[in-house]
Amino acid sequence: MIPNWLSAIRGQVPRKVAVFLGMIPIAAVFVVWYFLTQGAVEERVIAPSILPSPREVWDSVGELIYRRELLHHILASLQRVGLSYLLALACMLPLGILMGSFGVVRSMFTPLTTASGYIPIATLVPLTMAWFGTDEKQKIVFLAIAFAIYLLPMIIQAIDSVPEIYLKTSYTLGSTKLETVFHVLIPVALPDIWHGMRLAFGVGWTYLVLAEVVVFTDGLGYLVAFSQRRGPREHIYLVILVIAIIAWVADLIWSYLGSLLFPYKRSRT
């Protein structure tokens, strides 16, 4: 008998089966990678200077960890992402709540926020360099702006998604406007705000390399750019993998904390 989840629309796949299914594309990528890079250097489909073999990448792990001081660069990038995110959150959280709560504030800032959504993030690099120089401040501000552009609409949407019945009930009970915002809108919207914060946090990792390659100091983006220019190329793939793992672990932590803080909210995937 065919299980219902196998063909059901929006069916819930058992966790063990989901893990197995998720491993299939990953295994396929490694198989293709292996066959494209096997054999002698001159016989390979793709040159090792472009795509080294899995074995060559694995053999360079020790050099990346010890000679290139991988841990130091991981901590440097984590610090930049963390400070940038806190800066963006401190600015966008109150603004998003005000824009979601009061039409006057939304009308005032909507043109600016709408226009910012169409700005290519890469164009902010020379602008932040002109404003803040080329030191650590520029990297943090650049990442903070990237965070803010994605974070603000999600906070506004979370406030907007609060059912109208909660507001009407609050007014019926005699709540003032500020009481309605702080005791109804924000508490009800908080799980969705947390989910938006979780999604926006991943943005920083997508622009981390762009922030760190402008001026070589340290960080995972620095390692990518340095390895691209001076080698070995194997380190590029390893650092990309490290960034993906860190972002994935961070997302799991966000999800776990969300389940602890809001156990009444249906889990999201």
C-alpha positions as CSV (number, residue, x, y, z in Angstrom):
1,M,0.0,0.0,0.0
2,I,1.4,3.4,-1.0
3,P,1.7,5.8,2.0
4,N,-0.6,8.8,1.9
5,W,2.3,11.3,2.3
6,L,3.9,10.0,-0.9
7,S,1.4,11.7,-3.2
8,A,-0.6,13.9,-0.9
9,I,-0.7,17.6,-1.6
10,R,1.1,19.4,1.2
11,G,1.6,16.1,2.8
12,Q,3.8,15.8,5.9
13,V,6.7,13.5,5.2
14,P,8.1,11.5,8.2
15,R,11.2,13.0,9.6
16,K,13.5,10.1,8.9
17,V,12.3,9.9,5.3
18,A,12.7,13.6,4.9
19,V,16.3,13.4,6.0
20,F,16.9,10.6,3.6
21,L,15.3,12.5,0.7
22,G,17.2,15.6,1.5
23,M,20.5,13.7,1.3
24,I,19.8,12.4,-2.3
25,P,20.6,15.7,-4.1
26,I,23.6,16.3,-1.9
27,A,25.0,12.8,-2.7
28,A,24.2,13.4,-6.4
29,V,26.3,16.6,-6.4
30,F,29.3,14.8,-4.8
31,V,29.0,12.0,-7.3
32,V,29.0,14.4,-10.3
33,W,31.8,16.3,-8.7
34,Y,33.9,13.1,-8.3
35,F,33.5,12.0,-11.9
36,L,34.3,15.5,-13.2
37,T,37.5,15.7,-11.3
38,Q,38.9,12.1,-11.3
39,G,42.0,10.9,-13.0
40,A,45.2,12.7,-13.9
41,V,45.2,16.4,-14.1
42,E,45.6,16.5,-17.9
43,E,42.7,14.0,-18.3
44,R,40.1,15.7,-16.2
45,V,36.9,17.2,-17.6
46,I,37.4,20.3,-15.5
47,A,40.9,21.6,-14.6
48,P,41.9,21.5,-10.9
49,S,42.5,25.2,-11.0
50,I,38.8,25.7,-11.5
51,L,37.4,22.7,-9.7
52,P,39.7,20.6,-7.5
53,S,38.6,17.0,-6.6
54,P,36.9,16.2,-3.3
55,R,40.1,14.5,-2.1
56,E,42.2,17.5,-2.9
57,V,39.7,19.7,-1.0
58,W,39.7,17.4,2.0
59,D,43.5,17.2,2.1
60,S,43.7,21.0,2.4
61,V,41.5,21.1,5.5
62,G,44.5,21.0,7.9
63,E,46.2,23.9,6.2
64,L,43.1,26.0,6.3
65,I,42.5,25.4,10.0
66,Y,46.1,25.8,11.3
67,R,48.1,27.8,8.7
68,R,45.3,30.1,7.7
69,E,43.9,30.4,11.2
70,L,40.3,29.5,10.3
71,L,38.9,29.9,13.8
72,H,40.2,33.5,14.0
73,H,38.4,34.4,10.8
74,I,35.2,32.6,11.8
75,L,35.1,34.6,15.0
76,A,35.8,37.9,13.2
77,S,32.9,37.2,10.8
78,L,30.6,36.2,13.6
79,Q,31.3,39.4,15.4
80,R,30.6,41.5,12.3
81,V,27.4,39.8,11.5
82,G,26.2,39.9,15.2
83,L,27.0,43.6,15.7
84,S,25.5,44.5,12.3
85,Y,22.3,42.6,13.0
86,L,21.9,44.2,16.4
87,L,22.3,47.6,14.9
88,A,19.8,46.9,12.2
89,L,17.3,45.4,14.7
90,A,17.7,48.4,17.1
91,C,16.7,50.7,14.3
92,M,14.1,48.7,12.3
93,L,12.2,47.0,15.1
94,P,10.7,50.2,16.6
95,L,10.2,51.7,13.1
96,G,8.5,48.6,11.8
97,I,6.2,48.4,14.8
98,L,5.3,52.1,14.4
99,M,4.7,51.7,10.6
100,G,2.6,48.7,11.2
101,S,0.6,50.3,13.9
102,F,0.0,53.9,12.7
103,G,-0.9,54.9,9.2
104,V,0.7,58.3,9.5
105,V,4.1,56.8,10.2
106,R,3.7,54.3,7.4
107,S,2.8,57.0,4.9
108,M,5.8,59.0,6.0
109,F,8.3,56.2,5.5
110,T,6.8,54.0,2.8
111,P,8.3,55.9,-0.2
112,L,11.8,55.6,1.4
113,T,11.4,51.9,2.3
114,T,9.9,51.0,-1.0
115,A,12.8,52.7,-2.9
116,S,15.4,51.0,-0.7
117,G,14.0,47.6,-1.7
118,Y,15.1,48.2,-5.3
119,I,18.6,49.3,-4.5
120,P,21.2,46.7,-5.4
121,I,23.1,45.9,-2.2
122,A,26.4,45.9,-4.0
123,T,26.1,49.6,-4.8
124,L,26.1,50.3,-1.0
125,V,29.7,49.2,-0.8
126,P,31.3,52.4,-2.4
127,L,28.7,54.6,-0.6
128,T,29.5,53.2,2.9
129,M,33.3,53.5,2.1
130,A,32.8,57.2,1.2
131,W,30.8,57.7,4.4
132,F,32.7,55.6,6.9
133,G,36.1,54.9,5.4
134,T,37.5,51.4,4.9
135,D,37.8,50.2,8.5
136,E,35.6,48.0,10.6
137,K,32.9,50.6,10.9
138,Q,32.2,50.5,7.1
139,K,31.7,46.7,7.1
140,I,29.3,46.8,10.0
141,V,27.3,49.6,8.6
142,F,27.1,48.0,5.2
143,L,25.9,44.7,6.7
144,A,23.5,46.6,8.9
145,I,21.9,48.3,5.9
146,A,21.6,45.0,4.2
147,F,19.9,43.5,7.2
148,A,17.6,46.5,7.6
149,I,16.3,46.4,4.0
150,Y,15.0,42.8,4.5
151,L,14.0,43.1,8.2
152,L,11.7,46.1,8.1
153,P,9.0,44.7,5.7
154,M,8.8,41.5,7.7
155,I,8.2,43.4,10.9
156,I,5.5,45.5,9.2
157,Q,3.9,42.4,7.7
158,A,3.9,40.7,11.2
159,I,2.0,43.6,12.7
160,D,-0.4,43.7,9.7
161,S,-1.2,40.0,10.1
162,V,-2.7,40.5,13.6
163,P,-6.5,39.8,13.2
164,E,-8.8,42.8,13.5
165,I,-10.9,41.1,16.1
166,Y,-8.1,41.5,18.6
167,L,-8.1,45.3,18.1
168,K,-11.9,45.5,18.3
169,T,-11.9,43.5,21.6
170,S,-9.2,45.8,23.0
171,Y,-11.1,48.9,22.1
172,T,-14.3,47.4,23.6
173,L,-12.4,46.8,26.9
174,G,-11.4,50.5,27.0
175,S,-7.7,50.2,26.0
176,T,-5.9,53.3,24.8
177,K,-4.0,53.3,21.5
178,L,-0.6,52.8,23.2
179,E,-2.0,50.0,25.3
180,T,-3.4,48.3,22.2
181,V,0.0,48.5,20.5
182,F,2.0,47.2,23.5
183,H,-0.5,44.7,25.0
184,V,-2.2,43.5,21.8
185,L,-0.4,44.1,18.5
186,I,3.1,43.4,19.6
187,P,2.4,40.3,21.8
188,V,0.2,38.7,19.1
189,A,2.6,39.6,16.3
190,L,5.7,38.5,18.2
191,P,6.0,34.9,16.8
192,D,5.8,36.3,13.3
193,I,8.3,39.1,14.2
194,W,10.6,36.4,15.5
195,H,10.2,34.4,12.3
196,G,11.0,37.5,10.2
197,M,14.1,38.1,12.4
198,R,15.2,34.6,11.8
199,L,14.8,34.9,8.0
200,A,16.5,38.3,7.9
201,F,19.5,37.0,9.9
202,G,20.4,34.7,7.0
203,V,20.8,37.8,4.8
204,G,24.0,38.8,6.5
205,W,25.7,35.6,5.5
206,T,24.9,36.1,1.9
207,Y,26.6,39.5,1.8
208,L,29.4,38.7,4.2
209,V,31.9,38.0,1.5
210,L,31.0,41.3,-0.3
211,A,31.7,43.2,3.0
212,E,35.0,41.6,3.7
213,V,36.7,41.5,0.3
214,V,36.9,45.3,-0.2
215,V,39.7,45.8,2.3
216,F,41.7,42.7,3.3
217,T,41.8,42.4,7.1
218,D,40.2,39.2,8.3
219,G,37.0,37.1,8.1
220,L,35.7,34.3,6.0
221,G,35.2,36.6,3.0
222,Y,38.8,37.6,3.3
223,L,39.8,33.9,3.1
224,V,37.7,33.4,0.0
225,A,39.3,36.4,-1.8
226,F,42.8,35.6,-0.6
227,S,42.5,32.0,-1.8
228,Q,41.1,33.1,-5.1
229,R,44.1,35.4,-5.7
230,R,46.9,33.4,-4.2
231,G,45.6,29.9,-3.7
232,P,45.1,27.2,-2.9
233,R,41.7,27.2,-4.7
234,E,40.6,24.3,-2.5
235,H,40.2,26.7,0.4
236,I,37.5,28.6,-1.5
237,Y,35.2,25.6,-1.5
238,L,36.0,24.8,2.1
239,V,35.2,28.4,3.3
240,I,31.9,28.4,1.3
241,L,31.0,25.2,3.1
242,V,32.0,26.7,6.5
243,I,29.7,29.7,5.8
244,A,26.8,27.4,4.8
245,I,27.3,25.3,7.9
246,I,27.4,28.3,10.3
247,A,24.3,29.8,8.7
248,W,22.5,26.5,8.9
249,V,23.4,26.0,12.6
250,A,22.3,29.6,13.3
251,D,19.0,28.9,11.6
252,L,18.5,25.8,13.7
253,I,19.2,27.8,16.9
254,W,16.7,30.5,15.8
255,S,14.1,27.7,15.2
256,Y,14.8,26.0,18.5
257,L,14.5,29.3,20.5
258,G,11.3,30.1,18.7
259,S,9.8,26.8,19.7
260,L,10.7,27.5,23.3
261,L,9.4,31.1,23.3
262,F,6.3,30.4,21.3
263,P,5.3,26.7,21.9
264,Y,1.7,27.6,21.0
265,K,2.6,28.6,17.5
266,R,2.7,26.1,14.7
267,S,6.3,25.3,13.7
268,R,7.5,26.7,10.4
269,T,9.8,25.1,7.9
